[in-house]
Amino acid sequence: MQEDEEINTSHMFPQLSLAAMTESASSASVLTSQLPRVSPLRPSHGDPFARLEEGQIFESSVTSEPIRLGSIDVKKMTTAAVLFTFGILGVIADLRPCFTYKYGPDGKIGVRLQIYGHTVVIQPVSEDANAVRIIACRHGLEKLRKFHSSWILPPQPIDGPSGPEWSWVQIVQDYCRAQGFPSPQYVECRLETQYFCDVIVKDRVFRSARQCVSLGEAQNTVAHIAMHQLLIAEVDLSPGSILSPDPPKHASNRDLLPGLKPIVPQSDVKPFTLPVENDNLPRSLEQDFANSLEDDLQHLMMNCPNENRHPRAQTKAPGPLAPVQLRRATKRGVRRRGGKKKKPPQKAKQEPNPPLQQAKTNRLVTKQPSNPQRPNSNLIPLLNNRISHLAEEEEKVEDKLSLLKEVETALRELHATASYWRLLERFCHVLKIGIPAINQFPNLEDSPRFPHVIRASFDSKNPYLSRASPIWLADIPLMSHNEAHALGVQKVIVYLLQFLREDADISPCSDEYRDELPFLRSLEMEIEDRFQR
């Protein structure tokens, strides 16, 4: 399954950053007044959908120690726990998970999960899309556990009321807003001193029979249950949302799997045929019409002179007929007063019909100019025209390697003995980003060979670098702080080069990268060789 396949999928989880911990509805209850309602995951002012900083995410003021993401074993988690945990993390931390499903050659389904800064590819292993989605979510939690070990896990629904530390009412409200659903509706019920509540989310009713001492607690409990049921439910995928497998090399057309072939309804419209003139006549008149045409043709052939007919072509159409000479009407003489009559004018002798000549046309015969070298006036351009000249705009072709070439030019200006730290400073200056902070952290995988990891945190306007921070660079053995920092500087240079190459869509082994950017290619190979040794 190739990763460069065009994404055309349905998102299983929210795409926007939903606020997770806000103020719940307060009540005049003694219990709710004793428990603090904090909002650790959402800022008190500003954009509620803005992504929070690393230190602000998942910090709670609860007295009990929360469960961190780095302290769990993802492989031992149940299916419902994996879906619920991954879904809530995607809602709160603005992970924007994107699932791309695709058939394999054997008819099984694979998936590619994309979250900010990470890509998880699951090969076709099952015929059920939901089973593949669970595997992708489990691998996604493994990725997040490696980079964000301090995140707090959301609590699972319990038998009693949900605690006030998590405002599930606001989570459901923002979830519906992101999915385009109408606002959830709460139906309250009070039985003496106990409160019960139902919530309706897009024609689905979620109900809780747990007794609560306040209305706000009842709404928060039923919202917690509704969010849990929405995230662990199976997703119905249409056949069109799963991409077809790649065609074999010997096939010319794309082979669609069963279920993906387009179903075209049979058309009831008859094809249009051009009507023939004889089709409009009744059956009884068709023969008479043909006979009349024959008779007319024979009559014309009989009246046509013999010299106009070819001796071997008896059915040839007749030539032009001779013009008919109309006789002038004569006027009778008018009697005068004297009684004498005026003699009528003598008739001119009528000449016989002239021989057949070529029919004259109405075309005007114009004389050719005497000077053949005289220019045509139609070709002379207008000198006093009032129409402005239309200038054609040239299309500007952007060079995809322009930024890489600018970086290479800036690094070439440095001295040949310049340090990697100097190269990183010039690199960040060209990209207009701040120099990242490189720190050393303990490895959470408890590897005796590599007890520490190096991470880089970017504080820049680039949305990808800010979301992906802190970026894992390498697992390192036990070494001093200066050595780890020097190693991290080299890894950041390689990371930025790979980032620009992926943006320009060129391969490190391509001829274009080797011929046009030789300095950057040699720098990247030099750092990679140092790591391999």
Buried (B, 14 or more C-beta within 10 A) or exposed (E): BEEEEEEEBBBBBBBBBBBBBBBBBEBEBEEBEEEEBBBBBBEEEEEEBEBBEBEEBBBBEBEEEBEBBBEBEBEEBEEBBBBBBBBBBBBBBBBBBBBBBBBBEEEBBBBBBBBBBBEBBBEBBBEEBBBBBBBBBBBBBEBBBBBBBBBBBBBEBEEEBBBBBBBBBBBBBBBBBBBEBEEBEBEEEEEEEEBBBBBBBEEEEBEBEBBBBBBBBBBBBBBBBBBBBBBBEEEEBEEEBBBBBBEEEEEEEEEBBEEBEEEEEEEEEEEEEEEEEEEEEEEEEEEEEEEEEEEEEEEEBEEBEEEEBEEEEEEEEBEEEEEEEEEEEEEEEEEEEEEEEEEEEEEEEEEEEEEBEEEEEEEEEEEEEEEEEEEEEEEEEEEEEEEEEEEEEEEEEEEEBEBBEEBBEBBEEEEEEEEBEBBBBBBBEBBEBBBBEBBBEEBBEEEEEEBBBBBBBBEBEBEEBBBBBBBBBBBBEEEEEEEBBBBBBBBBBBBBBEBBBEEBEBEBEEEEBEEBBEEBBEBBEEBEEEEEE
